[in-house]
């Protein structure tokens, strides 16, 4: 029996990358895409800034790493998506037409690049005259397996932004990330993963995050890649800090059921006429 078209194995590639090592980073991404596809993945996620690494010494080093959308990194991902018959979502340092560098992500299927997104909510030193700030809404793309939304790392912390993707019909939100390591209290799950779970459960939408691993110029990365189902529960292994690939097979059609009880629906129960009213002292 064939599986439904909405059933897909998702792979989040948790890679240890190195700032400025363009060839080495591209090689790691290439190997991870091939390994994930060989293991049965149909949708493969890579971290934020996969091509370039993250801990830049300044604007000159960043500009030396940034590439246009038709540069060597995205061209290779496009070739691999076509060759392997998979969807690839990955983050990269983009050289914009305006001369600015952006934290960007692309969604590629076997037909080519389907969407690009520039990170809208910049984290910490990303604001220090390094990166331009994106201004476009997160895209939602109709693919062979379902409707896929796209955003990057810190964007996931803003419920309004996540809700916009949900209301646009996304079954799955893909989020390339570089989560810095902040150790949670003993026995607690990292807050980044908790927020991914809240985003999924509050919207009845799958969420997949591909995070960084390892250490780079003194910055340790969480390595918190996770795939969360539409009820808000992780369905993949969580292998904090390891260089690995985490996978799960999901039915994205489940995200189109927005009811959470006989009388409640996470979309229909909204009261936007109240949310938009100013809060008075």
Number of C-alpha atoms within 10 A of each C-alpha: 3 5 8 11 12 17 17 20 18 24 32 31 31 33 25 22 26 19 21 19 14 19 13 15 22 20 14 16 25 15 12 22 28 15 15 23 22 11 12 15 23 22 26 28 30 31 32 30 27 29 32 29 24 23 18 19 10 11 15 10 15 23 19 14 22 23 20 16 20 12 12 15 24 26 14 15 26 23 16 21 26 17 10 16 16 23 29 25 28 30 31 28 28 29 23 16 9 7 10 16 25 27 25 24 30 24 29 26 25 19 13 17 20 16 17 19 22 26 26 22 20 18 12 8 11 17 12 12 11 19 21 22 17 16 11 11 15 24 22 24 18 14 14 13 18 21 20 23 27 30 31 30 24 19 20 23 16 12 14 11 17 25 18 16 23 26 10 15 19 29 31 28 28 29 30 32 28 27 22 17 20 12 11 11 9 6 6 9 13 16 13 22 19 15 16 26 25 21 27 29 21 20 26 27 30 32 30 28 31 33 31 35 28 19 17 16 11 7 12 16 21 24 27 27 38 30 31 27 25 28 19 22 18 21 15 20 14 17 17 20 21 18 17 18 24 21 25 19 17 19 19 23 19 17 24 14 13 17 15 13 8 6 7 11 15 15 15 9 10 10 9 8 7 9 9 8 8 7 7 4 3
